[in-house]
Amino acid sequence: ANKEKTNFFINIAHETKTPLTLIENYLNSYISKINIKSNELHIIKENIDMLKRIMINFMDLEKLKKGHFIYNNNQVISLSNFIKKKIEIVSKTASLKNLTLNYKIEESIFISIDPYAIDRILNNLFDNAIKYNKEKGEINVELYRTGNDVKLIIHDTGIGMSRDKIEHIFKPYYQMNHYKRNIEGLGMGLYIVKEIIDSIDGQIFVESILNNYSQFTIVFKNYKN
């Protein structure tokens, strides 16, 4: 019965992703044609993107749970450039929510990973940093080399987590409830993040203090030509 339910929701996710992609494509085309910067249009686009990410996360999670590896991590990318481009996109959403995004990115850092995989990682971590932040809070991003490794730090001045929550956040479908703010996560994103990082022999560490901050630190292997 559980398998049938899961397959049913996977089919729904596939069917939903297609019209969302069409809507997104036409919206992007419209925005390009009228060449106007509108907060309302950006909010519409951001929420369409969020719905697509939820669908993709669900499909990726079920594939990973079944042991189906879905990324080609033999590709080499410029992590420095990738993160800077992602920050350009994220900063618009952050500013709409009165958040300040600070970053310090060391240049010419390369790692071996599928671009789609690192995109999943960054989307999930930035989404959380925005969603669980405080009014007029900050998101601080650092990327730098340390020996043979590369460290990526994403720190937010948000509502934080208790120690007992941290122990479970990488489990599939573990939900984070924040009753005062009526926020509940679906529990997919961080599981996917952890699975990807494990697959490239990386590490992820979490520090958090309730009502104060959360910080995710990812350690990658530095790629050298």
Number of C-alpha atoms within 10 A of each C-alpha: 6 7 8 9 10 12 13 11 15 18 13 12 18 14 12 14 18 12 12 15 14 11 14 18 13 11 17 13 12 13 16 11 9 8 9 10 10 10 12 9 15 16 14 14 18 17 12 17 15 14 15 20 17 18 21 17 23 22 17 21 21 17 13 16 13 9 9 11 13 13 16 12 18 11 11 14 19 16 24 18 16 16 20 15 11 14 18 11 12 18 18 17 17 23 12 11 16 15 22 14 19 13 15 13 16 14 14 11 19 20 21 20 23 19 18 13 18 21 14 20 20 19 18 20 18 21 16 17 28 24 16 23 24 20 12 13 20 21 23 16 21 16 22 18 16 11 8 10 14 21 17 19 20 20 23 28 24 26 21 22 21 13 12 8 15 14 10 15 20 18 15 17 17 17 16 16 13 13 8 6 9 7 13 13 15 16 19 23 29 22 21 25 24 19 17 24 19 12 13 16 10 16 16 16 11 16 15 21 15 12 14 14 22 23 22 17 18 20 19 22 19 18 16 10 3
